Amino acid sequence: LIPLFLIIGSGGIGAGLYLMRLAVFNPDVCWDKKNNPEPWNKLAPSDQYKVKGKIQLFRKHSIKDIANY
């Protein structure tokens, strides 16, 4: 029974540490809106970030193109 508590406890601690890392180091999270209202504008060109697009363009294929592929 002790190994079960150790595994469940370490999983909970790991999940808590991961959430803490996301809350502290993620540029999308803003804790101080008075002094730093837009933290995403202070990203350097060397910083990595994701761009999420809402519009997806699909190429139209005919049945012949798919059959020859």
Distance bins in CASP14 RR format, pairs under 12 A and 6 or more apart:
PFRMAT RR
TARGET T0000
AUTHOR 0000-0000-0000
RMODE 2
METHOD distances of the structure
MODEL  1
1 7 0 0 0 0 0 1 0 0 0 0 0
1 8 0 0 0 0 0 1 0 0 0 0 0
2 8 0 0 0 0 0 1 0 0 0 0 0
2 9 0 0 0 0 0 1 0 0 0 0 0
3 9 0 0 0 0 0 1 0 0 0 0 0
3 10 0 0 0 0 0 1 0 0 0 0 0
4 10 0 0 0 0 0 1 0 0 0 0 0
4 11 0 0 0 0 0 1 0 0 0 0 0
5 11 0 0 0 0 0 1 0 0 0 0 0
5 12 0 0 0 0 0 1 0 0 0 0 0
5 13 0 0 0 0 0 1 0 0 0 0 0
6 12 0 0 0 0 0 1 0 0 0 0 0
6 13 0 0 0 0 0 1 0 0 0 0 0
7 13 0 0 0 0 0 1 0 0 0 0 0
7 14 0 0 0 0 0 1 0 0 0 0 0
8 14 0 0 0 0 0 1 0 0 0 0 0
8 15 0 0 0 0 0 1 0 0 0 0 0
9 15 0 0 0 0 1 0 0 0 0 0 0
9 16 0 0 0 0 0 1 0 0 0 0 0
9 17 0 0 0 0 0 1 0 0 0 0 0
10 16 0 0 0 0 0 1 0 0 0 0 0
10 17 0 0 0 0 0 1 0 0 0 0 0
11 17 0 0 0 0 1 0 0 0 0 0 0
11 18 0 0 0 0 1 0 0 0 0 0 0
11 19 0 0 0 0 0 1 0 0 0 0 0
12 18 0 0 0 0 1 0 0 0 0 0 0
12 19 0 0 0 0 1 0 0 0 0 0 0
12 20 0 0 0 0 0 1 0 0 0 0 0
13 19 0 0 0 0 0 1 0 0 0 0 0
13 20 0 0 0 0 0 1 0 0 0 0 0
14 20 0 0 0 0 1 0 0 0 0 0 0
14 21 0 0 0 0 1 0 0 0 0 0 0
15 21 0 0 0 0 0 1 0 0 0 0 0
15 22 0 0 0 0 0 1 0 0 0 0 0
16 22 0 0 0 0 1 0 0 0 0 0 0
16 23 0 0 0 0 1 0 0 0 0 0 0
16 24 0 0 0 0 0 1 0 0 0 0 0
17 23 0 0 0 0 0 1 0 0 0 0 0
17 24 0 0 0 0 0 1 0 0 0 0 0
17 25 0 0 0 0 0 1 0 0 0 0 0
18 24 0 0 0 0 0 1 0 0 0 0 0
18 25 0 0 0 0 0 1 0 0 0 0 0
18 26 0 0 0 0 0 1 0 0 0 0 0
19 25 0 0 0 0 0 1 0 0 0 0 0
19 26 0 0 0 0 0 1 0 0 0 0 0
19 29 0 0 0 0 0 1 0 0 0 0 0
20 26 0 0 0 0 0 1 0 0 0 0 0
20 29 0 0 0 0 0 1 0 0 0 0 0
21 29 0 0 0 0 0 1 0 0 0 0 0
22 28 0 0 0 0 1 0 0 0 0 0 0
22 29 1 0 0 1 0 0 0 0 0 0 0
23 29 1 0 1 0 0 0 0 0 0 0 0
23 30 0 0 0 0 0 1 0 0 0 0 0
23 31 0 0 0 0 1 0 0 0 0 0 0
24 30 0 0 0 0 0 1 0 0 0 0 0
24 31 0 0 0 0 1 0 0 0 0 0 0
25 31 0 0 0 0 0 1 0 0 0 0 0
25 39 0 0 0 0 0 1 0 0 0 0 0
25 47 0 0 0 0 0 1 0 0 0 0 0
26 39 0 0 0 0 1 0 0 0 0 0 0
26 40 0 0 0 0 0 1 0 0 0 0 0
26 43 0 0 0 0 0 1 0 0 0 0 0
26 47 0 0 0 0 0 1 0 0 0 0 0
26 48 0 0 0 0 0 1 0 0 0 0 0
26 49 0 0 0 0 0 1 0 0 0 0 0
26 50 0 0 0 0 0 1 0 0 0 0 0
27 36 0 0 0 0 0 1 0 0 0 0 0
27 38 0 0 0 0 0 1 0 0 0 0 0
27 39 1 0 1 0 0 0 0 0 0 0 0
27 40 1 0 1 0 0 0 0 0 0 0 0
27 41 0 0 0 0 1 0 0 0 0 0 0
27 42 0 0 0 0 1 0 0 0 0 0 0
27 43 1 0 0 1 0 0 0 0 0 0 0
27 44 0 0 0 0 0 1 0 0 0 0 0
27 47 1 0 0 1 0 0 0 0 0 0 0
27 48 0 0 0 0 1 0 0 0 0 0 0
27 49 1 0 0 1 0 0 0 0 0 0 0
27 50 0 0 0 0 0 1 0 0 0 0 0
28 38 0 0 0 0 0 1 0 0 0 0 0
28 39 0 0 0 0 1 0 0 0 0 0 0
28 40 1 0 0 1 0 0 0 0 0 0 0
28 43 0 0 0 0 0 1 0 0 0 0 0
28 49 0 0 0 0 1 0 0 0 0 0 0
28 50 0 0 0 0 1 0 0 0 0 0 0
28 52 0 0 0 0 0 1 0 0 0 0 0
29 36 0 0 0 0 0 1 0 0 0 0 0
29 39 0 0 0 0 1 0 0 0 0 0 0
29 40 0 0 0 0 0 1 0 0 0 0 0
30 36 1 0 0 1 0 0 0 0 0 0 0
30 37 1 0 0 1 0 0 0 0 0 0 0
30 38 1 0 0 1 0 0 0 0 0 0 0
30 39 1 0 1 0 0 0 0 0 0 0 0
30 40 0 0 0 0 1 0 0 0 0 0 0
30 41 0 0 0 0 0 1 0 0 0 0 0
30 42 0 0 0 0 0 1 0 0 0 0 0
31 37 0 0 0 0 0 1 0 0 0 0 0
31 39 0 0 0 0 1 0 0 0 0 0 0
32 38 0 0 0 0 0 1 0 0 0 0 0
32 39 0 0 0 0 1 0 0 0 0 0 0
33 39 0 0 0 0 1 0 0 0 0 0 0
35 42 0 0 0 0 0 1 0 0 0 0 0
36 42 1 0 0 1 0 0 0 0 0 0 0
39 47 0 0 0 0 0 1 0 0 0 0 0
39 49 0 0 0 0 0 1 0 0 0 0 0
40 47 0 0 0 0 1 0 0 0 0 0 0
40 49 1 0 0 1 0 0 0 0 0 0 0
40 50 0 0 0 0 0 1 0 0 0 0 0
40 51 0 0 0 0 0 1 0 0 0 0 0
41 47 0 0 0 0 0 1 0 0 0 0 0
41 49 0 0 0 0 0 1 0 0 0 0 0
42 49 0 0 0 0 0 1 0 0 0 0 0
43 49 1 0 0 1 0 0 0 0 0 0 0
43 50 0 0 0 0 0 1 0 0 0 0 0
59 65 0 0 0 0 1 0 0 0 0 0 0
59 66 0 0 0 0 0 1 0 0 0 0 0
60 66 0 0 0 0 0 1 0 0 0 0 0
61 67 0 0 0 0 1 0 0 0 0 0 0
61 68 0 0 0 0 0 1 0 0 0 0 0
61 69 0 0 0 0 1 0 0 0 0 0 0
62 68 0 0 0 0 1 0 0 0 0 0 0
62 69 0 0 0 0 0 1 0 0 0 0 0
63 69 0 0 0 0 0 1 0 0 0 0 0
END
